[in-house]
Amino acid sequence: MIHTRGSGILLHVTSLPSTYGIGDFGPSAYRFVEVLAKARQHYWQILPLNPTCPASGNSPYSSPSTFTVNTLLISPEMLVRDGFLGRNDLEPMPDFPEGRAAYEAVAWYRERIFSIAYERFLHTGPDRRYEGFCDRAGWWLDEHTLFVALKDHFRGQEWSQWPEEVRTRQPEALDDMR
């Protein structure tokens, strides 16, 4: 097998320009790929895309999941394009600083607009693509969503600080929490 040489760039998605606080999989990502193609670059190397948490400096190398994608990478612009948000839903928008990521403000803002998009999604009726994803990912998705819900319920505490019956996964306690 003959290998041809290629070149590329290392750039995390969050480093792309965005009016929404951090880069995401929106129009800036598509423009960046087009620029790479025009420059005859073959590779875009990125850091992990999994969820991050403020307690570990939002490092992509410290994550509660290896299977999920960081929801902060969902593009508000694409949610507008796909009809889950209206332009007016994007307001009010925090005054995000230029040149650096403000994860706390981004998380607050996107959680607010994602809640609106989620409510609209619920009213669209059954979606075979979504249901298919849930079926295929059920082997990890159910446990992950339970973990996220518990983390939220216990106000961000580390799992080792949760009540013993929950952290030791006693079935009755988990059923009650579900």
PyMOL commands that set and color helices and strands:
alter all, ss='L'
color gray80, all
select helices_A, chain A and resi 13-15+27-38+54-56+71-73+76-81+87-90+103-122+128-153+159-161+164-167+171-177
alter helices_A, ss='H'
color red, helices_A
select strands_A, chain A and resi 8-10+43-45
alter strands_A, ss='S'
color yellow, strands_A
deselect
rebuild
show_as cartoon
